[in-house]
Amino acid sequence: MFQMGSAWPLLGQAHHFRSYAPEKIPYAFDRYTNDARRLYGVVDTRIARSKYIGGPEYSIADIAIFPCLRSWKNQGVDWNDYPSLKAWFDEVAARPAVMRGVDVLAAARKALAGDRAREVSFGATQYRRH
């Protein structure tokens, strides 16, 4: 529930307002950057007490939260502030299945190219009925 109710939505907003928003709105930038840092702190505290998110064994909880944290730079996070989480992140990132999954994403990802792509992704076009 933490991943679905907090991590994905709030970290996604941090990423959006810091990287894609056509206008830099200080309130949104600051709010979601601070939320990102707070969430990283929550996970860092958890990992300081437990080897993995859900307990002593690697589980779906780790698999679910890992992608949320891959954009840490775009979310305004400095890994130096979260040493336990950084160690966990590096361990999970080194798992062969995770590396294969990251490679699949990298091969499929396309950068936003131009105003038209931004409009389709973030402008009024996305709300039009087809």
Protein Blocks (a to p, Z undefined) as FASTA:
>chain_A
ZZmmmmmmmmmmmmmmmmmombdcfklmmmmmmmmmmmmmmmmmmmmmpmblnlmbdcfk
lmmmmmmmmmmmmnopafklmmmlmmmmmmmmmpmklmmmmmmmmmmpccdedjklmmmm
mmmmlmpcZZ
